[in-house]
Amino acid sequence: MTTSTGRTTPPPFEQPLPDVEAGIRATIADYYLGWYDGDARRMERALHPELAKRGWIVDEEGERQLGADDYRSMVDATAAGIGRRDVATARAYDVGPIVVYDDVASAHVHAVPYVDYLHLLRTPDGWRIINAIWRRP
């Protein structure tokens, strides 16, 4: 699409095709269910090796601070069963709207006990989470 100034602009966002959305949802399922079940292989499958994950958390003094995780820390924490500490009946997540533009996507996920904003990339191996920001509700 070309504007009146002659600059090319990208086309508007469109609803993701069903197979694209299914691939993204499968990656998100691997991320959450891998975490909840302590399944490091599922977590590995969900994450891009260059993952940057940040948490906006409250410290012991009640001050907000930024916590950081990466691919290795998430896989190791999953393998250690950190996510299994969540009450089994509360282990749930709800994926909000998924926005896709070609081979990048974003999704808002309301999970127990987190709210996440995820950015995903389509790689030759499928969709992978590359960025995440989270906080507890």
N, CA, C and O atoms as CSV, one atom per row, in Angstrom:
chain,resi,resn,atom,element,x,y,z
A,1,MET,N,N,0.847,-1.149,0.000
A,1,MET,CA,C,0.000,0.000,0.000
A,1,MET,C,C,0.909,1.233,0.000
A,1,MET,O,O,1.893,1.277,0.738
A,2,THR,N,N,0.582,2.233,-0.824
A,2,THR,CA,C,1.371,3.450,-0.920
A,2,THR,C,C,0.540,4.626,-0.427
A,2,THR,O,O,-0.627,4.763,-0.795
A,3,THR,N,N,1.141,5.478,0.409
A,3,THR,CA,C,0.443,6.648,0.940
A,3,THR,C,C,0.537,7.799,-0.050
A,3,THR,O,O,1.213,7.691,-1.072
A,4,SER,N,N,-0.154,8.917,0.259
A,4,SER,CA,C,-0.117,10.097,-0.601
A,4,SER,C,C,1.280,10.697,-0.693
A,4,SER,O,O,1.566,11.443,-1.630
A,5,THR,N,N,2.153,10.387,0.259
A,5,THR,CA,C,3.527,10.894,0.218
A,5,THR,C,C,4.439,9.958,-0.565
A,5,THR,O,O,5.630,10.234,-0.709
A,6,GLY,N,N,3.896,8.858,-1.069
A,6,GLY,CA,C,4.689,7.927,-1.844
A,6,GLY,C,C,5.382,6.858,-1.012
A,6,GLY,O,O,6.076,5.999,-1.558
A,7,ARG,N,N,5.201,6.904,0.306
A,7,ARG,CA,C,5.831,5.902,1.181
A,7,ARG,C,C,4.981,4.643,1.215
A,7,ARG,O,O,3.752,4.701,1.193
A,8,THR,N,N,5.647,3.529,1.269
A,8,THR,CA,C,4.947,2.254,1.346
A,8,THR,C,C,4.662,1.928,2.800
A,8,THR,O,O,5.542,2.046,3.653
A,9,THR,N,N,3.442,1.520,3.082
A,9,THR,CA,C,3.049,1.120,4.429
A,9,THR,C,C,2.646,-0.349,4.401
A,9,THR,O,O,2.179,-0.850,3.378
A,10,PRO,N,N,2.823,-1.028,5.509
A,10,PRO,CA,C,2.421,-2.437,5.540
A,10,PRO,C,C,0.903,-2.558,5.503
A,10,PRO,O,O,0.191,-1.637,5.905
A,11,PRO,N,N,0.415,-3.687,5.025
A,11,PRO,CA,C,-1.030,-3.902,5.053
A,11,PRO,C,C,-1.515,-4.015,6.491
A,11,PRO,O,O,-0.724,-4.287,7.394
A,12,PRO,N,N,-2.819,-3.807,6.710
A,12,PRO,CA,C,-3.336,-3.909,8.095
A,12,PRO,C,C,-3.260,-5.333,8.606
A,12,PRO,O,O,-3.142,-6.288,7.838
A,13,PHE,N,N,-3.330,-5.452,9.929
A,13,PHE,CA,C,-3.349,-6.780,10.540
A,13,PHE,C,C,-4.599,-7.519,10.103
A,13,PHE,O,O,-5.648,-6.923,9.859
A,14,GLU,N,N,-4.461,-8.820,10.012
A,14,GLU,CA,C,-5.591,-9.660,9.667
A,14,GLU,C,C,-5.721,-10.761,10.691
A,14,GLU,O,O,-4.771,-11.064,11.413
A,15,GLN,N,N,-6.886,-11.357,10.755
A,15,GLN,CA,C,-7.101,-12.508,11.626
A,15,GLN,C,C,-6.154,-13.614,11.181
A,15,GLN,O,O,-6.076,-13.899,9.986
A,16,PRO,N,N,-5.426,-14.253,12.113
A,16,PRO,CA,C,-4.504,-15.321,11.691
A,16,PRO,C,C,-5.255,-16.495,11.071
A,16,PRO,O,O,-6.367,-16.825,11.481
A,17,LEU,N,N,-4.633,-17.114,10.084
A,17,LEU,CA,C,-5.202,-18.313,9.481
A,17,LEU,C,C,-5.305,-19.398,10.554
A,17,LEU,O,O,-4.505,-19.415,11.490
A,18,PRO,N,N,-6.277,-20.300,10.431
A,18,PRO,CA,C,-6.461,-21.319,11.470
A,18,PRO,C,C,-5.209,-22.142,11.770
A,18,PRO,O,O,-4.941,-22.431,12.937
A,19,ASP,N,N,-4.436,-22.529,10.757
A,19,ASP,CA,C,-3.242,-23.340,11.026
A,19,ASP,C,C,-2.153,-22.511,11.705
A,19,ASP,O,O,-1.389,-23.039,12.512
A,20,VAL,N,N,-2.076,-21.227,11.388
A,20,VAL,CA,C,-1.112,-20.343,12.043
A,20,VAL,C,C,-1.496,-20.174,13.509
A,20,VAL,O,O,-0.651,-20.308,14.395
A,21,GLU,N,N,-2.762,-19.880,13.765
A,21,GLU,CA,C,-3.219,-19.718,15.147
A,21,GLU,C,C,-3.034,-21.011,15.938
A,21,GLU,O,O,-2.644,-20.971,17.105
A,22,ALA,N,N,-3.307,-22.145,15.320
A,22,ALA,CA,C,-3.135,-23.438,16.009
A,22,ALA,C,C,-1.670,-23.643,16.386
A,22,ALA,O,O,-1.385,-24.147,17.472
A,23,GLY,N,N,-0.744,-23.268,15.524
A,23,GLY,CA,C,0.672,-23.404,15.830
A,23,GLY,C,C,1.097,-22.523,16.990
A,23,GLY,O,O,1.875,-22.942,17.847
A,24,ILE,N,N,0.585,-21.306,17.014
A,24,ILE,CA,C,0.890,-20.373,18.104
A,24,ILE,C,C,0.306,-20.900,19.411
A,24,ILE,O,O,0.979,-20.904,20.442
A,25,ARG,N,N,-0.947,-21.345,19.362
A,25,ARG,CA,C,-1.586,-21.883,20.571
A,25,ARG,C,C,-0.859,-23.137,21.083
A,25,ARG,O,O,-0.781,-23.352,22.292
A,26,ALA,N,N,-0.334,-23.954,20.183
A,26,ALA,CA,C,0.417,-25.139,20.601
A,26,ALA,C,C,1.702,-24.734,21.320
A,26,ALA,O,O,2.087,-25.372,22.300
A,27,THR,N,N,2.363,-23.690,20.848
A,27,THR,CA,C,3.568,-23.192,21.509
A,27,THR,C,C,3.230,-22.651,22.892
A,27,THR,O,O,3.944,-22.914,23.860
A,28,ILE,N,N,2.147,-21.898,22.980
A,28,ILE,CA,C,1.730,-21.348,24.274
A,28,ILE,C,C,1.354,-22.483,25.231
A,28,ILE,O,O,1.658,-22.415,26.422
A,29,ALA,N,N,0.701,-23.516,24.722
A,29,ALA,CA,C,0.364,-24.679,25.560
A,29,ALA,C,C,1.631,-25.361,26.063
A,29,ALA,O,O,1.703,-25.741,27.232
A,30,ASP,N,N,2.628,-25.521,25.198
A,30,ASP,CA,C,3.887,-26.117,25.645
A,30,ASP,C,C,4.513,-25.285,26.763
A,30,ASP,O,O,5.052,-25.831,27.726
A,31,TYR,N,N,4.439,-23.978,26.630
A,31,TYR,CA,C,5.019,-23.072,27.631
A,31,TYR,C,C,4.331,-23.240,28.987
A,31,TYR,O,O,5.002,-23.462,29.995
A,32,TYR,N,N,3.007,-23.137,29.021
A,32,TYR,CA,C,2.292,-23.213,30.298
A,32,TYR,C,C,2.201,-24.627,30.844
A,32,TYR,O,O,2.462,-24.846,32.027
A,33,LEU,N,N,1.839,-25.583,30.018
A,33,LEU,CA,C,1.699,-26.947,30.520
A,33,LEU,C,C,3.057,-27.544,30.858
A,33,LEU,O,O,3.176,-28.338,31.791
A,34,GLY,N,N,4.079,-27.164,30.102
A,34,GLY,CA,C,5.429,-27.575,30.464
A,34,GLY,C,C,5.807,-27.038,31.830
A,34,GLY,O,O,6.378,-27.763,32.645
A,35,TRP,N,N,5.494,-25.769,32.095
A,35,TRP,CA,C,5.782,-25.146,33.390
A,35,TRP,C,C,5.020,-25.843,34.501
A,35,TRP,O,O,5.604,-26.255,35.503
A,36,TYR,N,N,3.706,-25.974,34.320
A,36,TYR,CA,C,2.873,-26.575,35.357
A,36,TYR,C,C,3.250,-28.033,35.647
A,36,TYR,O,O,3.172,-28.479,36.791
A,37,ASP,N,N,3.660,-28.773,34.606
A,37,ASP,CA,C,3.954,-30.199,34.773
A,37,ASP,C,C,5.425,-30.495,35.022
A,37,ASP,O,O,5.798,-31.651,35.222
A,38,GLY,N,N,6.265,-29.466,35.014
A,38,GLY,CA,C,7.699,-29.689,35.193
A,38,GLY,C,C,8.320,-30.410,34.011
A,38,GLY,O,O,9.283,-31.159,34.175
A,39,ASP,N,N,7.780,-30.190,32.827
A,39,ASP,CA,C,8.232,-30.871,31.617
A,39,ASP,C,C,9.192,-29.960,30.844
A,39,ASP,O,O,8.765,-29.139,30.032
A,40,ALA,N,N,10.484,-30.116,31.106
A,40,ALA,CA,C,11.498,-29.250,30.497
A,40,ALA,C,C,11.529,-29.382,28.975
A,40,ALA,O,O,11.834,-28.409,28.285
A,41,ARG,N,N,11.224,-30.549,28.444
A,41,ARG,CA,C,11.214,-30.707,26.979
A,41,ARG,C,C,10.146,-29.850,26.337
A,41,ARG,O,O,10.382,-29.245,25.292
A,42,ARG,N,N,8.975,-29.789,26.947
A,42,ARG,CA,C,7.923,-28.918,26.408
A,42,ARG,C,C,8.355,-27.463,26.494
A,42,ARG,O,O,8.133,-26.692,25.561
A,43,MET,N,N,8.972,-27.083,27.612
A,43,MET,CA,C,9.434,-25.707,27.753
A,43,MET,C,C,10.470,-25.391,26.684
A,43,MET,O,O,10.396,-24.342,26.045
A,44,GLU,N,N,11.433,-26.282,26.481
A,44,GLU,CA,C,12.450,-26.078,25.440
A,44,GLU,C,C,11.804,-25.875,24.077
A,44,GLU,O,O,12.235,-25.024,23.298
A,45,ARG,N,N,10.776,-26.653,23.795
A,45,ARG,CA,C,10.095,-26.583,22.501
A,45,ARG,C,C,9.386,-25.248,22.319
A,45,ARG,O,O,9.227,-24.781,21.191
A,46,ALA,N,N,8.960,-24.631,23.412
A,46,ALA,CA,C,8.208,-23.376,23.339
A,46,ALA,C,C,9.096,-22.144,23.192
A,46,ALA,O,O,8.661,-21.122,22.662
A,47,LEU,N,N,10.332,-22.240,23.657
A,47,LEU,CA,C,11.170,-21.043,23.766
A,47,LEU,C,C,12.196,-20.928,22.649
A,47,LEU,O,O,12.745,-21.923,22.175
A,48,HIS,N,N,12.436,-19.696,22.245
A,48,HIS,CA,C,13.542,-19.394,21.345
A,48,HIS,C,C,14.810,-19.347,22.194
A,48,HIS,O,O,14.756,-18.861,23.324
A,49,PRO,N,N,15.941,-19.829,21.700
A,49,PRO,CA,C,17.177,-19.821,22.497
A,49,PRO,C,C,17.611,-18.419,22.959
A,49,PRO,O,O,18.375,-18.294,23.916
A,50,GLU,N,N,17.135,-17.385,22.294
A,50,GLU,CA,C,17.488,-16.005,22.673
A,50,GLU,C,C,16.394,-15.341,23.516
A,50,GLU,O,O,16.303,-14.114,23.554
A,51,LEU,N,N,15.570,-16.140,24.187
A,51,LEU,CA,C,14.483,-15.602,25.008
A,51,LEU,C,C,14.963,-14.504,25.952
A,51,LEU,O,O,16.009,-14.625,26.590
A,52,ALA,N,N,14.177,-13.432,26.026
A,52,ALA,CA,C,14.350,-12.392,27.045
A,52,ALA,C,C,13.015,-12.298,27.777
A,52,ALA,O,O,12.007,-11.884,27.203
A,53,LYS,N,N,13.021,-12.681,29.035
A,53,LYS,CA,C,11.802,-12.669,29.845
A,53,LYS,C,C,12.022,-11.742,31.021
A,53,LYS,O,O,13.031,-11.846,31.719
A,54,ARG,N,N,11.084,-10.835,31.245
A,54,ARG,CA,C,11.176,-9.867,32.330
A,54,ARG,C,C,9.907,-9.926,33.169
A,54,ARG,O,O,8.801,-10.061,32.645
A,55,GLY,N,N,10.089,-9.822,34.473
A,55,GLY,CA,C,8.958,-9.774,35.387
A,55,GLY,C,C,8.960,-8.466,36.149
A,55,GLY,O,O,10.000,-8.034,36.648
A,56,TRP,N,N,7.807,-7.836,36.241
A,56,TRP,CA,C,7.643,-6.616,37.027
A,56,TRP,C,C,7.123,-7.085,38.375
A,56,TRP,O,O,5.929,-7.333,38.542
A,57,ILE,N,N,8.043,-7.204,39.345
A,57,ILE,CA,C,7.727,-7.871,40.597
A,57,ILE,C,C,7.888,-6.936,41.783
A,57,ILE,O,O,8.543,-5.897,41.696
A,58,VAL,N,N,7.282,-7.325,42.884
A,58,VAL,CA,C,7.363,-6.563,44.124
A,58,VAL,C,C,8.328,-7.289,45.052
A,58,VAL,O,O,8.174,-8.484,45.300
A,59,ASP,N,N,9.326,-6.565,45.566
A,59,ASP,CA,C,10.303,-7.181,46.465
A,59,ASP,C,C,9.777,-7.190,47.899
A,59,ASP,O,O,8.638,-6.796,48.149
A,60,GLU,N,N,10.611,-7.642,48.841
A,60,GLU,CA,C,10.202,-7.767,50.248
A,60,GLU,C,C,9.802,-6.441,50.876
A,60,GLU,O,O,8.983,-6.420,51.796
A,61,GLU,N,N,10.361,-5.335,50.401
A,61,GLU,CA,C,10.025,-4.007,50.935
A,61,GLU,C,C,8.827,-3.381,50.236
A,61,GLU,O,O,8.458,-2.247,50.540
A,62,GLY,N,N,8.222,-4.099,49.312
A,62,GLY,CA,C,7.067,-3.575,48.595
A,62,GLY,C,C,7.431,-2.698,47.408
A,62,GLY,O,O,6.561,-2.049,46.826
A,63,GLU,N,N,8.698,-2.672,47.047
A,63,GLU,CA,C,9.147,-1.871,45.908
A,63,GLU,C,C,9.092,-2.707,44.631
A,63,GLU,O,O,9.342,-3.912,44.656
A,64,ARG,N,N,8.770,-2.067,43.538
A,64,ARG,CA,C,8.759,-2.750,42.246
A,64,ARG,C,C,10.181,-2.848,41.707
A,64,ARG,O,O,10.982,-1.922,41.833
A,65,GLN,N,N,10.467,-3.990,41.109
A,65,GLN,CA,C,11.762,-4.178,40.465
A,65,GLN,C,C,11.592,-5.092,39.268
A,65,GLN,O,O,10.591,-5.797,39.136
A,66,LEU,N,N,12.584,-5.066,38.405
A,66,LEU,CA,C,12.557,-5.885,37.207
A,66,LEU,C,C,13.354,-7.158,37.447
A,66,LEU,O,O,14.536,-7.105,37.789
A,67,GLY,N,N,12.707,-8.294,37.269
A,67,GLY,CA,C,13.376,-9.577,37.358
A,67,GLY,C,C,13.607,-10.101,35.951
A,67,GLY,O,O,12.822,-9.812,35.048
A,68,ALA,N,N,14.655,-10.857,35.755
A,68,ALA,CA,C,14.995,-11.329,34.412
A,68,ALA,C,C,15.202,-12.833,34.380
A,68,ALA,O,O,15.753,-13.422,35.309
A,69,ASP,N,N,14.751,-13.439,33.295
A,69,ASP,CA,C,14.997,-14.842,33.003
A,69,ASP,C,C,15.404,-14.956,31.546
A,69,ASP,O,O,15.163,-14.055,30.743
A,70,ASP,N,N,16.023,-16.077,31.222
A,70,ASP,CA,C,16.377,-16.378,29.845
A,70,ASP,C,C,16.025,-17.835,29.566
A,70,ASP,O,O,15.444,-18.522,30.407
A,71,TYR,N,N,16.382,-18.283,28.388
A,71,TYR,CA,C,16.079,-19.657,27.976
A,71,TYR,C,C,16.559,-20.664,29.021
A,71,TYR,O,O,15.781,-21.498,29.486
A,72,ARG,N,N,17.823,-20.587,29.385
A,72,ARG,CA,C,18.410,-21.580,30.300
A,72,ARG,C,C,17.740,-21.540,31.664
A,72,ARG,O,O,17.427,-22.589,32.226
A,73,SER,N,N,17.514,-20.343,32.209
A,73,SER,CA,C,16.906,-20.271,33.548
A,73,SER,C,C,15.479,-20.801,33.536
A,73,SER,O,O,15.047,-21.416,34.511
A,74,MET,N,N,14.733,-20.576,32.447
A,74,MET,CA,C,13.363,-21.093,32.369
A,74,MET,C,C,13.341,-22.616,32.236
A,74,MET,O,O,12.533,-23.286,32.879
A,75,VAL,N,N,14.226,-23.160,31.404
A,75,VAL,CA,C,14.271,-24.617,31.244
A,75,VAL,C,C,14.713,-25.270,32.557
A,75,VAL,O,O,14.147,-26.284,32.966
A,76,ASP,N,N,15.709,-24.698,33.210
A,76,ASP,CA,C,16.191,-25.258,34.474
A,76,ASP,C,C,15.127,-25.167,35.570
A,76,ASP,O,O,14.944,-26.119,36.329
A,77,ALA,N,N,14.423,-24.035,35.661
A,77,ALA,CA,C,13.366,-23.883,36.672
A,77,ALA,C,C,12.217,-24.850,36.400
A,77,ALA,O,O,11.616,-25.385,37.332
A,78,THR,N,N,11.918,-25.072,35.133
A,78,THR,CA,C,10.872,-26.028,34.771
A,78,THR,C,C,11.284,-27.432,35.187
A,78,THR,O,O,10.503,-28.164,35.795
A,79,ALA,N,N,12.518,-27.804,34.855
A,79,ALA,CA,C,13.012,-29.135,35.219
A,79,ALA,C,C,13.040,-29.334,36.730
A,79,ALA,O,O,12.854,-30.450,37.216
A,80,ALA,N,N,13.272,-28.249,37.477
A,80,ALA,CA,C,13.291,-28.320,38.945
A,80,ALA,C,C,11.883,-28.379,39.538
A,80,ALA,O,O,11.725,-28.553,40.746
A,81,GLY,N,N,10.864,-28.235,38.696
A,81,GLY,CA,C,9.487,-28.350,39.166
A,81,GLY,C,C,8.937,-27.113,39.848
A,81,GLY,O,O,7.971,-27.215,40.605
A,82,ILE,N,N,9.521,-25.942,39.604
A,82,ILE,CA,C,9.045,-24.711,40.250
A,82,ILE,C,C,7.561,-24.465,39.949
A,82,ILE,O,O,6.814,-24.049,40.834
A,83,GLY,N,N,7.134,-24.716,38.719
A,83,GLY,CA,C,5.734,-24.511,38.342
A,83,GLY,C,C,4.781,-25.497,38.981
A,83,GLY,O,O,3.583,-25.228,39.060
A,84,ARG,N,N,5.279,-26.624,39.437
A,84,ARG,CA,C,4.425,-27.621,40.090
A,84,ARG,C,C,3.952,-27.149,41.460
A,84,ARG,O,O,3.030,-27.727,42.036
A,85,ARG,N,N,4.578,-26.104,41.976
A,85,ARG,CA,C,4.180,-25.582,43.282
A,85,ARG,C,C,2.796,-24.949,43.244
A,85,ARG,O,O,2.148,-24.802,44.281
A,86,ASP,N,N,2.343,-24.572,42.048
A,86,ASP,CA,C,1.017,-23.984,41.924
A,86,ASP,C,C,-0.033,-25.050,42.211
A,86,ASP,O,O,0.135,-26.212,41.841
A,87,VAL,N,N,-1.103,-24.655,42.865
A,87,VAL,CA,C,-2.173,-25.580,43.212
A,87,VAL,C,C,-2.707,-26.231,41.939
A,87,VAL,O,O,-3.055,-25.539,40.983
A,88,ALA,N,N,-2.769,-27.544,41.930
A,88,ALA,CA,C,-3.147,-28.289,40.726
A,88,ALA,C,C,-4.467,-27.818,40.136
A,88,ALA,O,O,-4.589,-27.712,38.916
A,89,THR,N,N,-5.460,-27.533,40.977
A,89,THR,CA,C,-6.768,-27.115,40.464
A,89,THR,C,C,-6.734,-25.707,39.886
A,89,THR,O,O,-7.634,-25.321,39.140
A,90,ALA,N,N,-5.701,-24.934,40.223
A,90,ALA,CA,C,-5.608,-23.562,39.730
A,90,ALA,C,C,-4.695,-23.445,38.515
A,90,ALA,O,O,-4.494,-22.346,37.999
A,91,ARG,N,N,-4.149,-24.549,38.059
A,91,ARG,CA,C,-3.236,-24.496,36.925
A,91,ARG,C,C,-4.033,-24.310,35.640
A,91,ARG,O,O,-4.484,-25.273,35.020
A,92,ALA,N,N,-4.191,-23.071,35.267
A,92,ALA,CA,C,-4.996,-22.755,34.091
A,92,ALA,C,C,-4.429,-21.528,33.406
A,92,ALA,O,O,-3.699,-20.742,34.010
A,93,TYR,N,N,-4.775,-21.373,32.131
A,93,TYR,CA,C,-4.381,-20.187,31.396
A,93,TYR,C,C,-5.427,-19.904,30.323
A,93,TYR,O,O,-6.085,-20.816,29.823
A,94,ASP,N,N,-5.567,-18.637,29.982
A,94,ASP,CA,C,-6.510,-18.201,28.965
A,94,ASP,C,C,-5.770,-17.296,27.996
A,94,ASP,O,O,-5.209,-16.275,28.393
A,95,VAL,N,N,-5.771,-17.670,26.734
A,95,VAL,CA,C,-5.083,-16.891,25.708
A,95,VAL,C,C,-6.043,-15.854,25.152
A,95,VAL,O,O,-7.116,-16.192,24.650
A,96,GLY,N,N,-5.652,-14.593,25.244
A,96,GLY,CA,C,-6.442,-13.515,24.668
A,96,GLY,C,C,-6.196,-13.424,23.177
A,96,GLY,O,O,-5.725,-14.380,22.562
A,97,PRO,N,N,-6.511,-12.282,22.595
A,97,PRO,CA,C,-6.321,-12.135,21.146
A,97,PRO,C,C,-4.871,-12.380,20.730
A,97,PRO,O,O,-3.932,-11.954,21.402
A,98,ILE,N,N,-4.722,-13.063,19.631
A,98,ILE,CA,C,-3.415,-13.291,19.030
A,98,ILE,C,C,-3.318,-12.383,17.815
A,98,ILE,O,O,-4.190,-12.395,16.946
A,99,VAL,N,N,-2.258,-11.603,17.761
A,99,VAL,CA,C,-2.026,-10.700,16.637
A,99,VAL,C,C,-0.824,-11.226,15.871
A,99,VAL,O,O,0.236,-11.478,16.444
A,100,VAL,N,N,-1.009,-11.387,14.552
A,100,VAL,CA,C,0.053,-11.947,13.714
A,100,VAL,C,C,0.339,-11.001,12.564
A,100,VAL,O,O,-0.578,-10.465,11.942
A,101,TYR,N,N,1.598,-10.803,12.291
A,101,TYR,CA,C,2.019,-10.118,11.081
A,101,TYR,C,C,3.144,-10.938,10.478
A,101,TYR,O,O,4.284,-10.879,10.938
A,102,ASP,N,N,2.818,-11.699,9.450
A,102,ASP,CA,C,3.758,-12.544,8.743
A,102,ASP,C,C,4.373,-13.567,9.688
A,102,ASP,O,O,3.702,-14.533,10.053
A,103,ASP,N,N,5.636,-13.387,10.100
A,103,ASP,CA,C,6.292,-14.384,10.938
A,103,ASP,C,C,6.583,-13.889,12.354
A,103,ASP,O,O,7.454,-14.426,13.039
A,104,VAL,N,N,5.847,-12.858,12.788
A,104,VAL,CA,C,5.908,-12.402,14.178
A,104,VAL,C,C,4.492,-12.351,14.728
A,104,VAL,O,O,3.532,-12.127,13.990
A,105,ALA,N,N,4.376,-12.561,16.035
A,105,ALA,CA,C,3.056,-12.578,16.658
A,105,ALA,C,C,3.160,-12.113,18.102
A,105,ALA,O,O,4.233,-12.127,18.706
A,106,SER,N,N,2.018,-11.701,18.639
A,106,SER,CA,C,1.945,-11.384,20.063
A,106,SER,C,C,0.663,-11.976,20.626
A,106,SER,O,O,-0.331,-12.156,19.923
A,107,ALA,N,N,0.722,-12.271,21.916
A,107,ALA,CA,C,-0.446,-12.828,22.603
A,107,ALA,C,C,-0.437,-12.359,24.049
A,107,ALA,O,O,0.618,-12.248,24.674
A,108,HIS,N,N,-1.607,-12.089,24.562
A,108,HIS,CA,C,-1.793,-11.766,25.973
A,108,HIS,C,C,-2.368,-13.014,26.618
A,108,HIS,O,O,-3.341,-13.589,26.129
A,109,VAL,N,N,-1.752,-13.430,27.733
A,109,VAL,CA,C,-2.197,-14.647,28.404
A,109,VAL,C,C,-2.443,-14.346,29.875
A,109,VAL,O,O,-1.574,-13.812,30.566
A,110,HIS,N,N,-3.629,-14.692,30.342
A,110,HIS,CA,C,-3.962,-14.560,31.757
A,110,HIS,C,C,-3.907,-15.957,32.338
A,110,HIS,O,O,-4.739,-16.809,32.026
A,111,ALA,N,N,-2.916,-16.181,33.185
A,111,ALA,CA,C,-2.680,-17.516,33.724
A,111,ALA,C,C,-2.654,-17.453,35.248
A,111,ALA,O,O,-2.588,-16.378,35.845
A,112,VAL,N,N,-2.707,-18.613,35.846
A,112,VAL,CA,C,-2.534,-18.706,37.285
A,112,VAL,C,C,-1.084,-19.089,37.519
A,112,VAL,O,O,-0.667,-20.141,37.035
A,113,PRO,N,N,-0.318,-18.327,38.210
A,113,PRO,CA,C,-0.604,-17.047,38.858
A,113,PRO,C,C,0.036,-15.859,38.134
A,113,PRO,O,O,0.567,-14.969,38.799
A,114,TYR,N,N,0.004,-15.811,36.816
A,114,TYR,CA,C,0.696,-14.770,36.066
A,114,TYR,C,C,-0.189,-14.127,35.006
A,114,TYR,O,O,-1.171,-14.714,34.552
A,115,VAL,N,N,0.177,-12.917,34.626
A,115,VAL,CA,C,-0.335,-12.284,33.420
A,115,VAL,C,C,0.890,-12.052,32.547
A,115,VAL,O,O,1.852,-11.410,32.971
A,116,ASP,N,N,0.850,-12.575,31.331
A,116,ASP,CA,C,1.992,-12.502,30.421
A,116,ASP,C,C,1.610,-11.811,29.120
A,116,ASP,O,O,0.490,-11.943,28.626
A,117,TYR,N,N,2.564,-11.078,28.586
A,117,TYR,CA,C,2.499,-10.574,27.224
A,117,TYR,C,C,3.643,-11.255,26.492
A,117,TYR,O,O,4.808,-11.080,26.850
A,118,LEU,N,N,3.314,-12.026,25.473
A,118,LEU,CA,C,4.301,-12.845,24.780
A,118,LEU,C,C,4.506,-12.348,23.353
A,118,LEU,O,O,3.550,-11.957,22.684
A,119,HIS,N,N,5.749,-12.363,22.893
A,119,HIS,CA,C,6.090,-12.126,21.490
A,119,HIS,C,C,6.663,-13.429,20.955
A,119,HIS,O,O,7.495,-14.064,21.603
A,120,LEU,N,N,6.219,-13.818,19.784
A,120,LEU,CA,C,6.645,-15.070,19.180
A,120,LEU,C,C,7.200,-14.841,17.777
A,120,LEU,O,O,6.811,-13.902,17.083
A,121,LEU,N,N,8.109,-15.712,17.379
A,121,LEU,CA,C,8.675,-15.727,16.036
A,121,LEU,C,C,8.365,-17.066,15.389
A,121,LEU,O,O,8.380,-18.104,16.050
A,122,ARG,N,N,8.082,-17.037,14.082
A,122,ARG,CA,C,7.945,-18.288,13.340
A,122,ARG,C,C,9.343,-18.668,12.842
A,122,ARG,O,O,9.945,-17.946,12.048
A,123,THR,N,N,9.839,-19.786,13.308
A,123,THR,CA,C,11.174,-20.272,12.931
A,123,THR,C,C,11.006,-21.498,12.037
A,123,THR,O,O,9.886,-21.983,11.874
A,124,PRO,N,N,12.078,-22.004,11.460
A,124,PRO,CA,C,11.961,-23.246,10.684
A,124,PRO,C,C,11.432,-24.420,11.521
A,124,PRO,O,O,10.896,-25.383,10.972
A,125,ASP,N,N,11.585,-24.335,12.852
A,125,ASP,CA,C,11.099,-25.389,13.745
A,125,ASP,C,C,9.719,-25.102,14.315
A,125,ASP,O,O,9.232,-25.864,15.149
A,126,GLY,N,N,9.079,-24.025,13.887
A,126,GLY,CA,C,7.759,-23.659,14.390
A,126,GLY,C,C,7.814,-22.365,15.183
A,126,GLY,O,O,8.851,-21.704,15.242
A,127,TRP,N,N,6.694,-22.012,15.790
A,127,TRP,CA,C,6.598,-20.784,16.572
A,127,TRP,C,C,7.359,-20.936,17.876
A,127,TRP,O,O,7.291,-21.982,18.523
A,128,ARG,N,N,8.095,-19.882,18.269
A,128,ARG,CA,C,8.876,-19.877,19.501
A,128,ARG,C,C,8.691,-18.538,20.210
A,128,ARG,O,O,8.605,-17.495,19.562
A,129,ILE,N,N,8.629,-18.570,21.533
A,129,ILE,CA,C,8.519,-17.347,22.330
A,129,ILE,C,C,9.902,-16.715,22.424
A,129,ILE,O,O,10.856,-17.352,22.871
A,130,ILE,N,N,10.003,-15.462,22.000
A,130,ILE,CA,C,11.275,-14.749,22.001
A,130,ILE,C,C,11.327,-13.699,23.114
A,130,ILE,O,O,12.397,-13.442,23.666
A,131,ASN,N,N,10.194,-13.094,23.446
A,131,ASN,CA,C,10.117,-12.083,24.500
A,131,ASN,C,C,8.886,-12.337,25.365
A,131,ASN,O,O,7.847,-12.785,24.879
A,132,ALA,N,N,9.023,-12.047,26.637
A,132,ALA,CA,C,7.877,-12.141,27.536
A,132,ALA,C,C,8.040,-11.095,28.632
A,132,ALA,O,O,9.140,-10.883,29.143
A,133,ILE,N,N,6.943,-10.450,28.986
A,133,ILE,CA,C,6.909,-9.596,30.166
A,133,ILE,C,C,5.722,-10.070,30.993
A,133,ILE,O,O,4.649,-10.349,30.458
A,134,TRP,N,N,5.927,-10.158,32.303
A,134,TRP,CA,C,4.885,-10.716,33.155
A,134,TRP,C,C,4.829,-9.993,34.481
A,134,TRP,O,O,5.746,-9.269,34.869
A,135,ARG,N,N,3.728,-10.212,35.158
A,135,ARG,CA,C,3.582,-9.827,36.564
A,135,ARG,C,C,2.455,-10.649,37.148
A,135,ARG,O,O,1.634,-11.229,36.436
A,136,ARG,N,N,2.444,-10.679,38.458
A,136,ARG,CA,C,1.338,-11.354,39.136
A,136,ARG,C,C,0.144,-10.413,39.155
A,136,ARG,O,O,0.307,-9.204,39.324
A,137,PRO,N,N,-1.050,-10.956,38.984
A,137,PRO,CA,C,-2.242,-10.074,39.011
A,137,PRO,C,C,-2.451,-9.455,40.380
A,137,PRO,O,O,-3.399,-8.694,40.575
